[in-house]
Amino acid sequence: METFNQDPKPGRLVLPLVLIGMIATTYTFVNRVATNNDLDLSVTEEVAVEVEETVTEDTTTTSTTTTTLPLEVVTYLEEIQGEKVQSDELGQKVIEANQKWDDRDETGQDYQGAKDEFANFIEDAEQFAATVSEPGPPNTFANLVTSHEELKVLANLIYEDTKELLEGLTSSDTGERRAAALEAFNEHLTEFQLKVDEIIASATSS
């Protein structure tokens, strides 16, 4: 008696078995490779962070103020600056002549030579006072006129101090009068120079 296969498609039972074998083989192979090569097969999740950039606008402003002085004022300021230089030169001349007489044992300065030098810087101081007196600032600037009067007073005091220095030289004392005259001269000279600086600073900053 002939036996018939009751399953008309016997291959459909074999195919799932083949697929299961392939999957098992692949899984085993991948795990073996990862183990041998120390690989991390975990899934890494990347997180993107959005950074917002803030732009700050610079609103700082710079202002510049320019002051233009009248020509006659500029001329006057240049004049008194020149007079300040003259006062410094006069001061150096007086100090050197006085020191030369004090050190006469070393310098060889004699009495008549000292008198001549003292008389010479008296003439220089007289000329200096005359230079400061005229022409002065423009009359339309009252503050400059007032300040210039102070310069004139100081210049005349400097002139008087030089005359007193000569009187001290010819005095019968031991130099006290001359020393006092020199101290007054230096004080008035310093005051004059500071006053010039003050006038210039005030005029150029207003």
DAZIGI-V732398 format. One record per residue. N is the residue number from 1. RES is the residue in one letter. SS is DSSP state (helix for helix, strand for strand, loop for the rest). Layout:
N:RES:SS
N:RES:SS
This chain:
1:M:loop
2:E:loop
3:T:loop
4:F:loop
5:N:loop
6:Q:loop
7:D:loop
8:P:loop
9:K:loop
10:P:loop
11:G:helix
12:R:helix
13:L:helix
14:V:helix
15:L:helix
16:P:helix
17:L:helix
18:V:helix
19:L:helix
20:I:helix
21:G:helix
22:M:helix
23:I:helix
24:A:helix
25:T:helix
26:T:helix
27:Y:helix
28:T:helix
29:F:helix
30:V:helix
31:N:helix
32:R:helix
33:V:helix
34:A:helix
35:T:helix
36:N:helix
37:N:loop
38:D:loop
39:L:loop
40:D:loop
41:L:loop
42:S:loop
43:V:loop
44:T:loop
45:E:loop
46:E:loop
47:V:loop
48:A:loop
49:V:loop
50:E:loop
51:V:loop
52:E:loop
53:E:loop
54:T:loop
55:V:loop
56:T:loop
57:E:loop
58:D:loop
59:T:loop
60:T:loop
61:T:loop
62:T:loop
63:S:loop
64:T:loop
65:T:loop
66:T:loop
67:T:loop
68:T:loop
69:L:loop
70:P:loop
71:L:helix
72:E:helix
73:V:helix
74:V:helix
75:T:helix
76:Y:helix
77:L:helix
78:E:helix
79:E:helix
80:I:helix
81:Q:helix
82:G:helix
83:E:helix
84:K:helix
85:V:helix
86:Q:helix
87:S:helix
88:D:helix
89:E:helix
90:L:helix
91:G:helix
92:Q:helix
93:K:helix
94:V:helix
95:I:helix
96:E:helix
97:A:helix
98:N:helix
99:Q:helix
100:K:helix
101:W:helix
102:D:helix
103:D:loop
104:R:helix
105:D:helix
106:E:helix
107:T:helix
108:G:loop
109:Q:loop
110:D:loop
111:Y:helix
112:Q:helix
113:G:helix
114:A:helix
115:K:helix
116:D:helix
117:E:helix
118:F:helix
119:A:helix
120:N:helix
121:F:helix
122:I:helix
123:E:helix
124:D:helix
125:A:helix
126:E:helix
127:Q:helix
128:F:helix
129:A:helix
130:A:helix
131:T:helix
132:V:helix
133:S:helix
134:E:loop
135:P:loop
136:G:loop
137:P:loop
138:P:loop
139:N:loop
140:T:loop
141:F:loop
142:A:helix
143:N:helix
144:L:helix
145:V:helix
146:T:helix
147:S:helix
148:H:helix
149:E:helix
150:E:helix
151:L:helix
152:K:helix
153:V:helix
154:L:helix
155:A:helix
156:N:helix
157:L:helix
158:I:helix
159:Y:helix
160:E:helix
161:D:helix
162:T:helix
163:K:helix
164:E:helix
165:L:helix
166:L:helix
167:E:helix
168:G:helix
169:L:helix
170:T:helix
171:S:loop
172:S:loop
173:D:loop
174:T:loop
175:G:loop
176:E:helix
177:R:helix
178:R:helix
179:A:helix
180:A:helix
181:A:helix
182:L:helix
183:E:helix
184:A:helix
185:F:helix
186:N:helix
187:E:helix
188:H:helix
189:L:helix
190:T:helix
191:E:helix
192:F:helix
193:Q:helix
194:L:helix
195:K:helix
196:V:helix
197:D:helix
198:E:helix
199:I:helix
200:I:helix
201:A:helix
202:S:helix
203:A:helix
204:T:helix
205:S:helix
206:S:loop
